[in-house]
Amino acid sequence: MSNDANVSKRDGFRSRGGFIIACIGSAVGMGNIWRFPTLVSKWGGMTFLLPYFLFVILIGSTGVIGEFALGRAAGAGPVDAFGMCTETRWGKRRPGELVGYIPVLGSLALAIGYTCVMGWIFKYTFLAFDGGLSATGQDMDGIVATFNATASAWGANVWVVVAVAVSFVIMSFGIAGGIEKANKIMMPILFLLFVGLGIYVATLPGASDGYRYIFTIKPAGLLDPYVWIYAFGQAFFSLSVAGNGSVIYGSYLSKSECIPSSARNVALFDTIAALLAAFVIIPAMAAGGAQLDAGGPGLMFIYLVHVMNGMAGGRIVAMVFFVCVAFAGVTSIINLYEAPVASLQERFGLKRVPATAVIHVIGLAVALCIQAIVSQWMDVVSIYICRWARCSRRSCSSGSAARSSCSRASTSAHASPSAAGTIRCASMSTARACSWRSSPARRSAASAEANIE
């Protein structure tokens, strides 16, 4: 069967705008919210942002384009895409197909860990609306206890089920009817809500210190190689390069669409989302008298809750903030589950709904069991499985257009050993990544860390 015939049978994005918004949704996730603002704060505002912008431009114009092109050229997910690459170069599909299973399994494993975090997010969104978060006030022991009860063995069962159900419903409607429509609704709302939060935070006393810090540049800091390493790692992670999300979404892209233009828009709006998060979180922490020197779930579920509970209108701020986080998480998790679902459809001929059901049942069963070890789970997946997948991509080079696409993606993927470490930190390091300057809070955080790990 020809590739064109295969593509004609597949669902796809109905518009270029829908494709771009879906790709933005896959890129905008927890790394933008609990990792990016922390790095901006830790490495000196504009001192970090300048290298970051440079790497976004470089990666967006190479790796993102390469993965989109590879997916569209193959008209399939990573398994068949890598099979096409090795067939073009060596005349054998099987080696590439075997390599392609690695990122698919890595994507499923990441989605499972992400499902647990989505359970936490849905619970906190509910608590923000029903007053459960505001009721804890600024009692760090109470805030930490709430997080401990959530991020523990069987601690968020109902909410993990909710996370899986939301993902299943959206994905069951397919690419155009489900993923594209959901992103068209959630992404504009997310950006508008973040802009609203940013405007409100700007009115708070002390917020100006946060803005001043963001726009500060220290020329000596640019000589620190770690600034450049972390900037590269964050840009690499944030743009979803060397996973398989861009490959699978690219496989649904019309042949008539301009890939470089789409990649540029994805990089631009992902960066805007990250900056919006920084312009909300850093000034908010400054207004609350807190120092933002660490990230991870502890930032979002402990320290930001503490800050929001202490500000005027904090309950409303918490409601808006966690809705934004929920939207960012949902649009990312459906991208992670898409590659395994598409692989079942391609390899076993399953219809969309049965394939989606199988993958989500597996995801739910495993996610419920790993709630107490989410940090360790994500560390293993991102350091070993995903890194192995990135290294394996070196086999994907040939003399065709597919060779160019895969080679670019492979080059970006293994260009820096720091990327794996950054992904590991950005994806799911737990409250151990956080520190609080006051000793009672520090003891509370230590207690949370001990219970999670």
Protein Blocks (a to p, Z undefined) as FASTA:
>chain_A
ZZklmmmmpgcdfbfklmmmmmmmmmpcfklmmmmmmmmmmnopjmmmmmmmmmmmmmmm
mmmmmmmmmmmmnopafklmmmmmmmmmnopaklmmmmmmmmmmmmmmmmmmmmmmmmmm
mmmmmmmmnommmmnmmafklmmmmmmmmmgghklmmmmmmmmmmmmmmmmnojmlmmmm
mmmmmmmmmmmmmmmmmmmmmmpghklmmmmmmmpccfklmmpmklmmmmmmmmmmmnop
oilmmmmmmmmpcfkbcfklmmmmmmmmmmmmmmmmmmmmmmmmmmnopacfbgcjklmm
mmmmmmmmmpghklmmmmmmmmmmmmmmmmmmmmmmmmmmmmmmmmnopafklmmmmmmm
mmmmmmmmmmmmmmmmmmmmmmmmmmmmmmmmmmmccfbfklmmmmmmmmmmmmpfklmm
mmmmmmmpcfklpccfblklmmmmmmmmmmmZZ
